[in-house]
Amino acid sequence: MDREFLIDLFADFGPVTIRKMFSGYGISADGVNFALSLRAGLFFRADETTIPDFEAEGSKPFQYSTRAKTVVVNSYWELPARLFDDSAELAQWARAALAAAQRAKVKRPKAKKPAAKKVAPKKGVPKKVAKKTVRRVGKAKRAHGSK
């Protein structure tokens, strides 16, 4: 799906921001990402409130394979194919996905960064160290300090 198709698809929902992400696009409204358009399809944000609707439509959660295993991402579910032809109902599902994303954002507030440690300056270390010079006087060597 290209950018223009996605803008048209969400026309009944309202304005969306579409940003390049992974192998497709992240779709957001009001600064909250609620959908992903990837090679595998269009996925909407879901939670315990909306997952039953996706299950009733026979949709599956987003998943991808690594070398070791298949990872299932239960927070994004594939949009039922029939909604591509019903923009009004797609807008309802998009509003529900945005609400799920907003609920998730409330549950997980951003972690605060730990305070930077202040390093106290070292005391007792002279800024300049006097060098010792050595002069030769005849065959005898005599060392003395200079300032």
Contacts in CASP RR format, 6 or more apart in sequence:
PFRMAT RR
TARGET T0000
AUTHOR 0000-0000-0000
METHOD contacts of the structure
MODEL  1
MDREFLIDLFADFGPVTIRKMFSGYGISADGVNFALSLRAGLFFRADETT
IPDFEAEGSKPFQYSTRAKTVVVNSYWELPARLFDDSAELAQWARAALAA
AQRAKVKRPKAKKPAAKKVAPKKGVPKKVAKKTVRRVGKAKRAHGSK
1 9 0 8 1.000
1 25 0 8 1.000
1 37 0 8 1.000
1 41 0 8 1.000
1 42 0 8 1.000
3 18 0 8 1.000
3 25 0 8 1.000
6 16 0 8 1.000
6 18 0 8 1.000
6 25 0 8 1.000
6 27 0 8 1.000
6 37 0 8 1.000
7 16 0 8 1.000
7 18 0 8 1.000
9 84 0 8 1.000
9 87 0 8 1.000
9 90 0 8 1.000
10 16 0 8 1.000
10 27 0 8 1.000
10 90 0 8 1.000
10 91 0 8 1.000
10 94 0 8 1.000
11 87 0 8 1.000
12 87 0 8 1.000
12 88 0 8 1.000
12 90 0 8 1.000
12 91 0 8 1.000
13 29 0 8 1.000
13 90 0 8 1.000
13 91 0 8 1.000
13 94 0 8 1.000
13 95 0 8 1.000
14 29 0 8 1.000
14 91 0 8 1.000
15 29 0 8 1.000
16 27 0 8 1.000
16 28 0 8 1.000
16 29 0 8 1.000
17 27 0 8 1.000
17 28 0 8 1.000
17 29 0 8 1.000
17 31 0 8 1.000
18 25 0 8 1.000
18 26 0 8 1.000
18 27 0 8 1.000
18 37 0 8 1.000
19 25 0 8 1.000
19 26 0 8 1.000
19 28 0 8 1.000
20 26 0 8 1.000
21 36 0 8 1.000
22 36 0 8 1.000
22 38 0 8 1.000
23 38 0 8 1.000
23 39 0 8 1.000
24 36 0 8 1.000
24 37 0 8 1.000
24 38 0 8 1.000
24 39 0 8 1.000
25 36 0 8 1.000
25 37 0 8 1.000
26 33 0 8 1.000
26 35 0 8 1.000
26 36 0 8 1.000
26 37 0 8 1.000
27 33 0 8 1.000
27 34 0 8 1.000
27 35 0 8 1.000
27 36 0 8 1.000
27 37 0 8 1.000
28 34 0 8 1.000
28 35 0 8 1.000
29 94 0 8 1.000
29 98 0 8 1.000
30 98 0 8 1.000
32 98 0 8 1.000
32 101 0 8 1.000
32 102 0 8 1.000
32 105 0 8 1.000
33 45 0 8 1.000
33 101 0 8 1.000
34 44 0 8 1.000
34 45 0 8 1.000
34 94 0 8 1.000
34 97 0 8 1.000
34 98 0 8 1.000
34 100 0 8 1.000
34 101 0 8 1.000
35 42 0 8 1.000
35 43 0 8 1.000
35 44 0 8 1.000
35 45 0 8 1.000
35 76 0 8 1.000
35 79 0 8 1.000
35 94 0 8 1.000
35 97 0 8 1.000
36 42 0 8 1.000
36 43 0 8 1.000
36 62 0 8 1.000
36 76 0 8 1.000
37 43 0 8 1.000
38 62 0 8 1.000
40 62 0 8 1.000
40 64 0 8 1.000
40 78 0 8 1.000
41 78 0 8 1.000
41 79 0 8 1.000
42 78 0 8 1.000
42 79 0 8 1.000
43 62 0 8 1.000
43 76 0 8 1.000
43 77 0 8 1.000
43 78 0 8 1.000
43 79 0 8 1.000
44 50 0 8 1.000
44 54 0 8 1.000
44 76 0 8 1.000
44 77 0 8 1.000
44 79 0 8 1.000
44 93 0 8 1.000
44 94 0 8 1.000
44 96 0 8 1.000
44 97 0 8 1.000
44 100 0 8 1.000
45 75 0 8 1.000
45 76 0 8 1.000
45 97 0 8 1.000
45 98 0 8 1.000
45 100 0 8 1.000
45 101 0 8 1.000
45 104 0 8 1.000
46 54 0 8 1.000
46 61 0 8 1.000
46 74 0 8 1.000
46 75 0 8 1.000
46 76 0 8 1.000
46 77 0 8 1.000
46 97 0 8 1.000
46 100 0 8 1.000
47 75 0 8 1.000
47 100 0 8 1.000
47 103 0 8 1.000
47 104 0 8 1.000
49 96 0 8 1.000
49 99 0 8 1.000
49 100 0 8 1.000
49 103 0 8 1.000
50 77 0 8 1.000
50 96 0 8 1.000
50 97 0 8 1.000
50 99 0 8 1.000
50 100 0 8 1.000
51 74 0 8 1.000
51 77 0 8 1.000
53 93 0 8 1.000
53 96 0 8 1.000
54 61 0 8 1.000
54 77 0 8 1.000
54 78 0 8 1.000
54 80 0 8 1.000
57 80 0 8 1.000
57 82 0 8 1.000
58 80 0 8 1.000
59 77 0 8 1.000
59 78 0 8 1.000
59 79 0 8 1.000
59 80 0 8 1.000
60 77 0 8 1.000
60 78 0 8 1.000
61 72 0 8 1.000
61 73 0 8 1.000
61 74 0 8 1.000
61 75 0 8 1.000
61 76 0 8 1.000
61 77 0 8 1.000
61 78 0 8 1.000
62 72 0 8 1.000
62 73 0 8 1.000
62 76 0 8 1.000
62 77 0 8 1.000
62 78 0 8 1.000
63 70 0 8 1.000
63 71 0 8 1.000
63 72 0 8 1.000
63 73 0 8 1.000
64 70 0 8 1.000
64 71 0 8 1.000
64 73 0 8 1.000
65 71 0 8 1.000
75 104 0 8 1.000
79 90 0 8 1.000
79 93 0 8 1.000
83 89 0 8 1.000
83 90 0 8 1.000
83 93 0 8 1.000
84 90 0 8 1.000
130 145 0 8 1.000
130 146 0 8 1.000
130 147 0 8 1.000
131 146 0 8 1.000
132 143 0 8 1.000
132 144 0 8 1.000
132 145 0 8 1.000
132 146 0 8 1.000
133 143 0 8 1.000
133 144 0 8 1.000
133 145 0 8 1.000
133 146 0 8 1.000
134 141 0 8 1.000
134 142 0 8 1.000
134 143 0 8 1.000
135 142 0 8 1.000
135 144 0 8 1.000
END
